[in-house]
Amino acid sequence: MKIPVEIFKTHPDAQIPQYESTGACAFDLSPIEDATIAPNEIVRLKTGLVICVPENYTLILAARSSTPKKYGVNIPQGFGIVDTDYCGPTDEILLQLRNFSNQTIQIKKGQRIAQGMFVPVIKAQFKIIENISKPDRGGFGSTG
């Protein structure tokens, strides 16, 4: 299944995302700028893209599987979430990266370092209850 997604280039060097294989569920993203990242430094790199996430979806941003080993960086928060209302003319997708190595890392413009995936969203309707009748299951590590 394919969904229509509007995309706006804020910079002429921005690369339109592509699925790199027929079975790929995520598309690659790359920065439009070079970066030098010191050990333990966190940076945000511009992609030059505004991606308008369709209603009832979210865009999940994650590192490519090869990114930590190949470049020594990861996404510090684990993954990013792009909401449907982050779609104005200056709402550019940024790639937040952390250098977890003990060496300065160079990221080059155009390197495919992250990936994005559209995921359907179901919103909860929260209901306040007065008590819980289910038994406790235990906490961290309770199942072994």
Backbone as ProteinMPNN parsed JSONL, in Angstrom:
{"seq_chain_A": "MKIPVEIFKTHPDAQIPQYESTGACAFDLSPIEDATIAPNEIVRLKTGLVICVPENYTLILAARSSTPKKYGVNIPQGFGIVDTDYCGPTDEILLQLRNFSNQTIQIKKGQRIAQGMFVPVIKAQFKIIENISKPDRGGFGSTG", "coords_chain_A": {"N_chain_A": [[0.848, -1.176, 0.0], [0.522, 2.222, -0.763], [0.811, 5.579, 0.344], [-0.156, 8.934, -0.342], [2.242, 11.503, -0.024], [3.116, 14.731, 0.715], [5.932, 16.718, -0.067], [8.406, 19.141, 0.557], [11.066, 20.98, -0.687], [13.462, 22.735, 1.028], [15.909, 23.482, 0.376], [18.103, 23.437, -2.412], [19.902, 21.271, -2.573], [18.765, 19.178, -1.228], [17.918, 15.781, -0.839], [15.487, 13.822, -2.291], [13.657, 11.447, -0.522], [14.131, 7.895, -0.855], [13.077, 4.506, -1.287], [15.229, 1.918, -0.875], [15.149, -0.726, -1.653], [12.898, -3.236, -2.948], [11.588, -4.461, -0.852], [11.907, -2.759, 1.276], [10.836, -1.063, 4.196], [11.314, 1.389, 5.148], [12.606, 4.637, 4.306], [15.604, 6.25, 3.214], [17.439, 8.971, 4.717], [19.354, 11.957, 4.427], [21.85, 14.423, 5.325], [22.114, 17.921, 4.337], [24.414, 19.179, 4.7], [27.874, 19.306, 5.694], [29.396, 17.977, 8.665], [31.28, 18.261, 11.657], [31.704, 16.359, 14.397], [32.278, 16.378, 17.737], [33.547, 14.138, 20.332], [30.929, 12.783, 22.275], [29.28, 14.912, 21.624], [26.21, 16.439, 20.633], [24.445, 17.03, 17.701], [22.368, 18.776, 15.337], [21.392, 18.14, 12.16], [20.563, 19.58, 9.06], [18.111, 18.505, 6.699], [16.981, 19.673, 4.546], [14.374, 19.263, 3.871], [10.846, 19.426, 4.135], [8.512, 17.337, 5.316], [5.306, 16.431, 4.867], [3.339, 14.865, 6.968], [0.8, 12.505, 6.525], [-2.665, 12.644, 7.681], [-3.604, 10.721, 10.519], [-1.271, 9.277, 10.669], [2.166, 8.889, 11.698], [5.521, 10.005, 11.369], [8.298, 8.139, 11.817], [11.61, 8.558, 12.805], [14.768, 7.107, 12.544], [18.05, 5.75, 13.216], [19.948, 4.381, 10.526], [20.655, 0.886, 10.231], [23.364, 0.432, 9.863], [24.584, 2.77, 10.654], [25.573, 3.372, 13.421], [27.924, 1.681, 13.688], [29.353, 2.237, 11.341], [29.686, 5.056, 11.304], [29.9, 5.943, 13.957], [27.947, 7.312, 15.322], [24.728, 7.9, 16.836], [21.146, 8.16, 17.22], [20.28, 10.214, 19.727], [17.925, 10.203, 21.322], [16.894, 7.784, 20.727], [14.769, 7.36, 18.792], [13.012, 9.494, 16.499], [9.966, 11.401, 16.397], [7.647, 12.588, 14.104], [5.034, 14.763, 13.882], [1.715, 15.266, 12.44], [1.095, 17.963, 12.319], [3.467, 19.275, 12.041], [4.366, 20.818, 9.67], [4.869, 23.204, 8.364], [6.259, 25.911, 6.341], [8.834, 26.288, 7.354], [9.332, 24.053, 8.842], [11.465, 22.078, 8.851], [12.841, 18.821, 8.477], [15.075, 17.643, 10.815], [18.095, 15.945, 11.537], [18.984, 14.554, 14.401], [21.935, 13.833, 15.989], [24.288, 11.935, 17.917], [27.614, 11.748, 18.825], [28.997, 8.95, 19.923], [31.46, 7.936, 20.205], [35.01, 8.05, 21.061], [36.372, 9.704, 19.442], [36.689, 12.434, 17.115], [34.18, 12.842, 14.717], [33.415, 12.807, 11.248], [30.772, 13.824, 9.296], [29.428, 13.677, 6.151], [27.855, 15.734, 3.714], [25.012, 14.45, 2.153], [25.39, 11.8, 2.943], [23.796, 8.791, 3.723], [22.359, 8.522, 6.625], [20.223, 8.203, 8.294], [16.853, 6.961, 8.671], [13.419, 6.925, 7.636], [10.048, 6.141, 8.515], [6.654, 5.673, 7.845], [3.979, 5.35, 10.068], [0.863, 4.027, 11.047], [-1.433, 5.734, 13.239], [-3.191, 5.302, 16.212], [-5.276, 6.94, 18.301], [-5.68, 7.259, 21.826], [-8.561, 7.229, 23.943], [-8.801, 8.378, 26.95], [-9.944, 7.07, 30.034], [-10.938, 7.742, 33.209], [-10.708, 5.71, 36.05], [-11.938, 4.388, 39.16], [-10.779, 2.382, 40.712], [-8.516, -0.446, 40.534], [-8.948, -3.703, 39.512], [-7.471, -5.802, 38.662], [-4.766, -8.142, 39.242], [-1.453, -7.393, 40.594], [1.403, -7.613, 38.524], [4.065, -7.417, 38.851], [7.328, -5.814, 38.69], [10.121, -4.443, 36.886], [11.934, -6.996, 35.35], [10.371, -9.031, 36.381], [9.441, -11.296, 35.104], [11.523, -12.944, 34.744]], "CA_chain_A": [[0.0, 0.0, 0.0], [1.241, 3.493, -0.803], [0.029, 6.749, 0.724], [0.422, 10.164, -0.904], [2.938, 12.338, 0.956], [3.649, 15.975, 0.162], [7.291, 17.005, 0.387], [8.842, 20.465, 0.117], [12.514, 21.17, -0.57], [13.854, 24.056, 1.513], [17.269, 23.687, -0.118], [18.248, 22.71, -3.687], [20.698, 20.047, -2.428], [18.011, 18.156, -0.493], [17.675, 14.54, -1.58], [14.151, 13.263, -2.094], [13.823, 10.095, 0.021], [13.858, 6.741, -1.713], [13.149, 3.167, -0.715], [16.397, 1.373, -1.566], [14.862, -2.067, -2.176], [11.457, -3.448, -3.075], [11.066, -4.885, 0.44], [12.209, -1.778, 2.322], [9.686, -0.403, 4.821], [11.761, 2.728, 5.512], [13.374, 5.356, 3.285], [16.818, 6.847, 3.769], [17.545, 10.424, 4.821], [20.737, 12.424, 4.509], [21.961, 15.865, 5.573], [22.53, 18.792, 3.235], [25.594, 19.902, 5.182], [28.93, 18.555, 6.365], [29.461, 18.253, 10.1], [32.334, 17.697, 12.488], [31.041, 16.118, 15.682], [33.239, 16.02, 18.79], [33.073, 13.059, 21.209], [29.765, 13.059, 23.129], [28.534, 16.083, 21.175], [24.942, 16.23, 19.929], [24.203, 18.041, 16.665], [21.167, 18.637, 14.502], [21.766, 18.414, 10.78], [19.44, 19.884, 8.177], [17.88, 17.631, 5.539], [16.45, 20.469, 3.441], [13.06, 18.721, 3.524], [9.644, 19.446, 4.97], [7.707, 16.176, 4.924], [3.966, 16.598, 5.434], [2.848, 13.551, 7.386], [-0.656, 12.408, 6.332], [-3.513, 12.453, 8.855], [-3.667, 9.364, 11.091], [0.049, 8.647, 10.583], [3.313, 9.614, 12.22], [6.779, 9.655, 10.714], [9.306, 7.731, 12.791], [12.979, 8.723, 12.328], [15.691, 6.223, 13.259], [19.342, 5.551, 12.553], [20.067, 3.182, 9.702], [21.307, -0.153, 11.026], [24.819, 0.528, 9.717], [25.071, 4.083, 11.084], [26.445, 3.398, 14.608], [29.229, 1.053, 13.443], [30.033, 2.891, 10.221], [29.976, 6.467, 11.54], [30.118, 6.249, 15.362], [26.887, 8.183, 15.826], [23.387, 7.346, 16.956], [20.121, 9.154, 17.516], [20.356, 10.183, 21.192], [16.654, 9.883, 21.957], [16.484, 6.467, 20.236], [14.095, 7.621, 17.526], [12.273, 10.749, 16.486], [8.566, 11.339, 15.971], [7.197, 13.787, 13.395], [3.574, 14.844, 13.93], [1.064, 15.776, 11.231], [1.045, 19.426, 12.295], [4.82, 19.804, 11.809], [4.358, 20.837, 8.203], [4.915, 24.569, 7.852], [7.358, 26.156, 5.407], [10.143, 26.214, 8.015], [9.354, 22.842, 9.669], [12.41, 21.177, 8.191], [13.267, 17.626, 9.201], [16.459, 17.685, 11.278], [18.621, 14.665, 12.007], [19.737, 14.764, 15.634], [22.942, 12.774, 16.113], [25.244, 12.006, 19.031], [28.864, 11.017, 18.63], [29.227, 8.159, 21.137], [32.84, 7.447, 20.186], [35.978, 8.935, 21.718], [37.082, 10.417, 18.375], [35.891, 13.372, 16.329], [33.555, 12.163, 13.573], [33.036, 13.646, 10.119], [29.598, 13.417, 8.525], [29.447, 14.423, 4.891], [26.613, 16.053, 3.019], [24.548, 13.385, 1.259], [25.528, 10.455, 3.523], [22.538, 8.237, 4.222], [22.642, 8.183, 8.017], [18.987, 7.978, 9.031], [15.753, 6.438, 7.873], [12.089, 7.319, 8.083], [8.989, 5.162, 8.247], [5.31, 6.115, 8.207], [3.297, 4.373, 10.907], [-0.496, 4.458, 11.409], [-1.604, 6.152, 14.627], [-4.502, 5.172, 16.85], [-5.246, 7.768, 19.513], [-6.426, 6.735, 22.968], [-9.536, 8.051, 24.658], [-8.528, 7.983, 28.322], [-11.103, 6.991, 30.921], [-10.525, 7.665, 34.61], [-11.412, 4.697, 36.825], [-11.794, 4.605, 40.601], [-9.88, 1.383, 41.281], [-8.025, -1.48, 39.624], [-9.29, -5.022, 40.056], [-6.521, -6.8, 38.163], [-3.648, -8.34, 40.179], [-0.129, -6.9, 40.211], [2.239, -8.552, 37.791], [5.462, -7.23, 39.233], [7.991, -4.732, 37.955], [11.24, -4.765, 35.999], [12.546, -8.302, 35.54], [9.483, -9.921, 37.131], [9.18, -12.546, 34.376], [12.764, -13.711, 34.597]], "C_chain_A": [[0.893, 1.24, 0.0], [0.285, 4.606, -0.419], [0.658, 7.98, 0.09], [1.018, 11.027, 0.201], [3.504, 13.558, 0.245], [5.007, 16.243, 0.773], [7.732, 18.325, -0.24], [10.34, 20.578, 0.345], [12.8, 22.603, -0.129], [15.243, 24.436, 1.007], [17.441, 22.876, -1.404], [19.046, 21.411, -3.587], [19.967, 18.925, -1.689], [17.744, 16.96, -1.401], [16.284, 14.024, -1.252], [14.321, 11.826, -1.617], [13.437, 9.013, -0.98], [13.875, 5.474, -0.878], [14.214, 2.44, -1.523], [16.235, -0.067, -2.045], [13.354, -2.239, -2.226], [10.82, -3.858, -1.746], [11.289, -3.893, 1.565], [10.928, -1.153, 2.87], [10.036, 1.027, 5.218], [12.583, 3.319, 4.366], [14.541, 6.055, 3.962], [16.759, 8.37, 3.737], [19.005, 10.805, 4.975], [20.76, 13.934, 4.732], [22.384, 16.624, 4.319], [23.78, 19.577, 3.605], [26.605, 18.922, 5.769], [28.909, 18.907, 7.845], [30.676, 17.574, 10.71], [31.739, 17.588, 13.879], [32.079, 15.617, 16.683], [32.688, 14.861, 19.626], [31.987, 13.552, 22.174], [28.967, 14.297, 22.74], [27.256, 15.637, 20.469], [24.765, 17.373, 18.946], [22.87, 17.758, 15.993], [21.549, 19.063, 13.102], [20.515, 18.595, 9.922], [19.347, 18.869, 7.045], [17.441, 18.434, 4.32], [15.071, 20.024, 3.013], [12.016, 19.038, 4.586], [8.799, 18.296, 4.448], [6.367, 16.289, 5.635], [3.366, 15.216, 5.703], [1.332, 13.52, 7.23], [-1.401, 12.21, 7.657], [-3.545, 10.975, 9.232], [-2.382, 8.564, 10.915], [1.028, 9.461, 11.413], [4.514, 9.173, 11.4], [7.781, 9.363, 11.815], [10.677, 7.883, 12.131], [13.893, 7.862, 13.184], [17.02, 6.199, 12.518], [19.229, 4.354, 11.619], [20.847, 2.15, 10.506], [22.826, -0.07, 10.958], [25.406, 1.806, 10.317], [25.957, 4.053, 12.334], [27.836, 2.826, 14.345], [30.034, 1.812, 12.388], [30.498, 4.306, 10.548], [30.226, 6.827, 13.004], [29.109, 7.209, 15.955], [25.594, 7.389, 15.969], [22.406, 8.492, 17.157], [19.938, 9.129, 19.03], [19.047, 9.828, 21.888], [16.123, 8.526, 21.507], [15.8, 6.556, 18.885], [13.349, 8.933, 17.647], [10.859, 10.523, 15.992], [8.211, 12.663, 15.315], [5.676, 13.735, 13.33], [3.015, 15.434, 12.64], [1.052, 17.295, 11.167], [2.431, 20.078, 12.216], [5.028, 19.86, 10.297], [4.294, 22.253, 7.642], [6.135, 24.766, 6.972], [8.749, 26.109, 6.035], [10.275, 24.988, 8.921], [10.209, 21.755, 9.01], [12.737, 19.974, 9.082], [14.752, 17.772, 9.528], [16.853, 16.294, 11.758], [19.478, 14.938, 13.226], [20.649, 13.564, 15.851], [23.839, 13.021, 17.31], [26.456, 11.158, 18.688], [29.155, 10.277, 19.937], [30.654, 7.612, 21.199], [33.75, 8.414, 20.944], [36.829, 9.688, 20.694], [36.134, 11.399, 17.701], [35.434, 12.662, 15.057], [33.228, 13.191, 12.497], [31.811, 13.033, 9.44], [29.574, 14.302, 7.293], [28.034, 14.633, 4.358], [26.265, 14.881, 2.095], [24.7, 11.973, 1.808], [24.179, 10.006, 4.07], [22.772, 7.728, 5.641], [21.392, 7.88, 8.831], [17.945, 7.401, 8.085], [14.43, 6.878, 8.482], [11.072, 6.277, 7.683], [7.656, 5.749, 8.703], [4.599, 4.989, 8.942], [1.894, 4.887, 11.209], [-0.591, 4.763, 12.897], [-3.05, 5.916, 15.048], [-4.41, 5.953, 18.152], [-6.136, 7.158, 20.586], [-7.474, 7.742, 23.425], [-9.446, 7.588, 26.106], [-9.786, 8.061, 29.175], [-10.594, 6.818, 32.353], [-11.38, 6.61, 35.305], [-11.095, 4.905, 38.303], [-10.876, 3.591, 41.271], [-9.506, 0.356, 40.214], [-8.321, -2.828, 40.271], [-8.321, -6.109, 39.593], [-5.356, -6.939, 39.138], [-2.358, -7.711, 39.654], [0.633, -7.997, 39.491], [3.679, -8.489, 38.23], [6.088, -6.165, 38.36], [9.07, -5.241, 37.039], [11.813, -6.123, 36.348], [11.648, -9.312, 36.233], [9.191, -11.239, 36.412], [10.443, -13.342, 34.126], [13.767, -12.926, 33.933]], "O_chain_A": [[1.908, 1.28, 0.696], [-0.888, 4.597, -0.792], [1.882, 8.065, -0.007], [0.385, 11.257, 1.232], [4.274, 13.434, -0.708], [5.221, 16.029, 1.966], [7.467, 18.592, -1.412], [10.83, 20.304, 1.441], [12.435, 23.56, -0.812], [15.694, 25.567, 1.188], [16.971, 21.741, -1.479], [18.885, 20.532, -4.433], [20.51, 17.83, -1.545], [17.392, 17.11, -2.571], [15.943, 13.814, -0.087], [15.054, 11.058, -2.239], [12.555, 9.188, -1.82], [14.597, 5.38, 0.114], [14.104, 2.358, -2.747], [17.092, -0.577, -2.766], [12.617, -1.469, -1.612], [9.629, -3.623, -1.539], [10.898, -4.158, 2.702], [10.044, -0.761, 2.107], [9.15, 1.799, 5.586], [13.174, 2.594, 3.566], [14.47, 6.408, 5.139], [16.129, 8.974, 2.868], [19.792, 10.074, 5.574], [19.814, 14.638, 4.377], [22.932, 16.052, 3.376], [24.161, 20.52, 2.912], [26.244, 17.858, 6.272], [28.465, 19.987, 8.235], [31.047, 16.463, 10.33], [31.323, 18.583, 14.471], [32.681, 14.561, 16.492], [31.479, 14.628, 19.626], [32.123, 14.603, 22.8], [28.058, 14.691, 23.471], [27.223, 14.604, 19.801], [24.914, 18.542, 19.305], [22.326, 16.656, 16.072], [21.975, 20.196, 12.876], [19.542, 17.852, 10.05], [20.359, 18.429, 6.502], [17.514, 17.946, 3.193], [14.626, 20.359, 1.915], [12.277, 18.93, 5.784], [8.415, 18.279, 3.278], [6.303, 16.247, 6.864], [2.949, 14.506, 4.788], [0.641, 14.403, 7.738], [-0.848, 11.682, 8.623], [-3.517, 10.098, 8.368], [-2.388, 7.336, 10.998], [0.738, 10.599, 11.784], [4.514, 8.093, 10.81], [8.08, 10.223, 12.644], [10.886, 7.393, 11.022], [13.803, 7.885, 14.412], [17.105, 6.576, 11.35], [18.488, 3.413, 11.902], [21.629, 2.519, 11.382], [23.506, -0.464, 11.906], [26.624, 1.903, 10.47], [27.024, 4.668, 12.313], [28.832, 3.431, 14.744], [31.242, 2.003, 12.53], [31.578, 4.717, 10.123], [30.722, 7.92, 13.278], [29.376, 7.848, 16.973], [25.392, 6.361, 15.322], [22.802, 9.653, 17.253], [19.485, 8.121, 19.572], [19.069, 9.207, 22.95], [15.008, 8.154, 21.871], [16.214, 5.893, 17.935], [13.088, 9.421, 18.747], [10.588, 9.571, 15.259], [8.439, 13.73, 15.885], [5.098, 12.79, 12.794], [3.748, 16.026, 11.848], [1.005, 17.865, 10.076], [2.547, 21.3, 12.315], [5.765, 19.057, 9.725], [3.73, 22.477, 6.571], [6.967, 23.865, 6.868], [9.738, 25.913, 5.329], [11.232, 24.893, 9.689], [9.73, 20.674, 8.667], [12.889, 20.113, 10.295], [15.578, 17.994, 8.642], [16.036, 15.562, 12.316], [20.573, 15.488, 13.11], [20.192, 12.422, 15.891], [24.116, 14.165, 17.673], [26.329, 9.994, 18.309], [29.515, 10.897, 20.938], [31.01, 6.906, 22.142], [33.307, 9.465, 21.408], [37.876, 10.242, 21.033], [34.917, 11.21, 17.719], [36.214, 11.967, 14.407], [32.814, 14.31, 12.8], [31.822, 11.863, 9.059], [29.685, 15.524, 7.386], [27.148, 13.799, 4.542], [27.114, 14.388, 1.353], [24.19, 11.029, 1.205], [23.507, 10.747, 4.788], [23.314, 6.64, 5.839], [21.489, 7.355, 9.941], [18.132, 7.361, 6.869], [14.336, 7.163, 9.675], [11.205, 5.614, 6.654], [7.545, 6.262, 9.816], [4.608, 3.837, 8.509], [1.731, 6.048, 11.585], [0.08, 4.134, 13.715], [-3.994, 6.277, 14.345], [-3.569, 5.662, 19.002], [-7.202, 6.614, 20.296], [-7.287, 8.953, 23.305], [-9.958, 6.523, 26.452], [-10.584, 8.99, 29.054], [-9.898, 5.85, 32.657], [-12.604, 6.602, 35.178], [-10.091, 5.53, 38.646], [-10.256, 3.9, 42.289], [-10.105, 0.302, 39.14], [-7.985, -3.06, 41.432], [-8.366, -7.229, 40.101], [-4.987, -5.966, 39.796], [-2.185, -7.519, 38.451], [0.509, -9.175, 39.825], [4.439, -9.429, 37.996], [5.472, -5.673, 37.415], [8.962, -6.331, 36.479], [12.144, -6.382, 37.505], [12.131, -10.369, 36.64], [8.742, -12.198, 37.04], [10.427, -14.314, 33.371], [14.881, -13.402, 33.718]]}, "name": "protein", "num_of_chains": 1, "seq": "MKIPVEIFKTHPDAQIPQYESTGACAFDLSPIEDATIAPNEIVRLKTGLVICVPENYTLILAARSSTPKKYGVNIPQGFGIVDTDYCGPTDEILLQLRNFSNQTIQIKKGQRIAQGMFVPVIKAQFKIIENISKPDRGGFGSTG"}
